[in-house]
Amino acid sequence: DRPIVAQLLSKIGTGGCEQSVTVDVRLRHRSGLAVPFALTFVNLLDDPTVEGLIVSCHDITDRLLVEEDLRQANSLLSAALQSTSDGILVVNLLGRITSFNDTYASLWRVPEEALTSLDDSRVMDAVLEQLADPEARVPYTEWSELLEDCAQSWHCPEFGLRLGMIQNLNVLGPIGLVARLT
């Protein structure tokens, strides 16, 4: 990773980068093994008391192992989410979409750009078009209370759809819900 460090030092020397820059590199241990490190360069060349660079480094092996574990767990979760025949939309307590599957988009006819925006209000607008009586829906401000009640009683209301189907809502913990068309 010498070229990465050389390029970074060149940029720092010409003033072409921020005051503090961190880069992940592999350093060679005396045993010959490559060890991942994060190098942080702080440019204090213009500081008259230092007139130099401060370089700190730390071993990031544990961080990289955790990141790989998270990638594998997310991959497995994504595969499970996409493989179910149920339409699933997960929304956190702030009203932000954290996950969804293609079945949800297809069943509810939600435009891809609404889902990928992760904006729950845009998705709700698309879903409202599918309701037989949009005015009878639960106001958004009461939505979290409804989900909490569903989670406690395991009984959720049914919503009539123009498509002639019934929508059952099943809450998965404090921040998620599964939408299943039956």
Summary of the structure (lengths in Angstrom):
residues: 182
radius of gyration: 25.4
end to end distance: 55.8
largest distance: 75.7
contacts: 428
relative contact order: 0.09
helix: 40%
strand: 31%
